[in-house]
Amino acid sequence: MAYGISETPSGLTITLAAKSRDELYRDAVKAALEAIYGGEPPVGASDGQTYPVQGAGLEEGDILRTFVTECFEAASRAPGTLHSPRWLAFDEGRVTANLTLSKPKARSRELDPALFGAVETAGTFPDFRAKLAFSVPSH
């Protein structure tokens, strides 16, 4: 596993290390879904539907932040449980994925988009590393 998730009562941090863009974004989806569902998404029945997510920006860190944020938001909006994509598409300044959708909808934790934030990146492929910090609202 080239990613990790650490949690405190008020937030969570995702760390990623990747040799390629494909590996980076595949691991980013896995980490984001584990963070939102509190573990691996539960397996359910799928009829082939997918749910699109996209990240965009001028720098890899910006693209990664918007991509992970979109995965978080998609988990709350989607009519089922999201799973890793079969494929990713890359364009200049953008990455797109169609996440596999299954039923029933799994319980997901609430994350406040207004509090999403800090991203640190270091290195270049094949030694790219990123750390993304997110706040978890208290209720």
VEXTOR-51680 format. One line per 10 residues: for each residue x, y, z of C-alpha. Coordinates in steps of 0.1 Angstrom, whole numbers. Layout:
N
X/Y/Z ~ ...
***
This chain:
139
0/0/0 ~ 15/33/-11 ~ -9/54/10 ~ -18/59/47 ~ -45/75/67 ~ -40/89/101 ~ -68/104/122 ~ -73/127/152 ~ -107/137/167 ~ -107/169/145
-92/158/113 ~ -75/132/91 ~ -44/131/70 ~ -38/111/38 ~ -2/104/28 ~ 6/91/-7 ~ 38/80/-24 ~ 38/71/-61 ~ 60/61/-89 ~ 35/73/-116
4/95/-121 ~ -17/64/-125 ~ -5/49/-92 ~ -9/83/-75 ~ -46/87/-85 ~ -56/51/-80 ~ -42/52/-45 ~ -58/86/-39 ~ -92/72/-47 ~ -87/42/-25
-75/64/4 ~ -104/89/-1 ~ -130/61/-1 ~ -115/45/30 ~ -115/78/47 ~ -151/86/39 ~ -165/51/46 ~ -143/44/77 ~ -126/15/59 ~ -128/-3/26
-161/3/9 ~ -184/-26/15 ~ -190/-49/-15 ~ -225/-47/-29 ~ -245/-55/-60 ~ -235/-35/-91 ~ -254/-32/-124 ~ -225/-15/-141 ~ -233/21/-132 ~ -205/45/-125
-201/79/-109 ~ -177/105/-124 ~ -152/125/-104 ~ -126/149/-117 ~ -97/170/-103 ~ -83/200/-120 ~ -56/226/-115 ~ -23/241/-127 ~ 0/220/-104 ~ -1/183/-94
-10/193/-58 ~ -40/213/-69 ~ -52/185/-92 ~ -48/160/-64 ~ -66/181/-38 ~ -96/188/-60 ~ -97/151/-71 ~ -98/138/-35 ~ -123/165/-24 ~ -145/155/-53
-143/118/-42 ~ -154/129/-7 ~ -183/149/-20 ~ -193/122/-45 ~ -196/96/-17 ~ -223/117/0 ~ -242/125/-33 ~ -240/92/-50 ~ -271/69/-49 ~ -250/40/-37
-215/30/-25 ~ -185/41/-45 ~ -155/18/-54 ~ -122/23/-72 ~ -124/30/-109 ~ -115/6/-137 ~ -98/34/-156 ~ -85/69/-152 ~ -82/95/-179 ~ -54/122/-179
-53/155/-197 ~ -32/185/-191 ~ -42/200/-158 ~ -70/174/-152 ~ -77/138/-142 ~ -110/120/-145 ~ -123/87/-131 ~ -156/69/-133 ~ -160/52/-99 ~ -179/19/-98
-213/23/-80 ~ -229/-5/-60 ~ -261/-9/-39 ~ -270/-4/-11 ~ -255/29/-1 ~ -230/25/27 ~ -229/49/56 ~ -203/76/51 ~ -189/102/75 ~ -197/138/70
-167/160/59 ~ -171/197/57 ~ -159/210/22 ~ -153/244/37 ~ -127/229/59 ~ -108/209/33 ~ -74/221/28 ~ -38/217/33 ~ -18/198/7 ~ 20/194/6
38/177/-23 ~ 75/168/-27 ~ 95/152/-54 ~ 87/142/-90 ~ 77/108/-105 ~ 90/82/-98 ~ 94/96/-63 ~ 63/118/-58 ~ 50/122/-23 ~ 19/141/-11
3/148/23 ~ -33/160/24 ~ -49/173/56 ~ -87/175/61 ~ -109/187/90 ~ -137/166/103 ~ -166/186/117 ~ -177/180/153 ~ -214/176/161
***
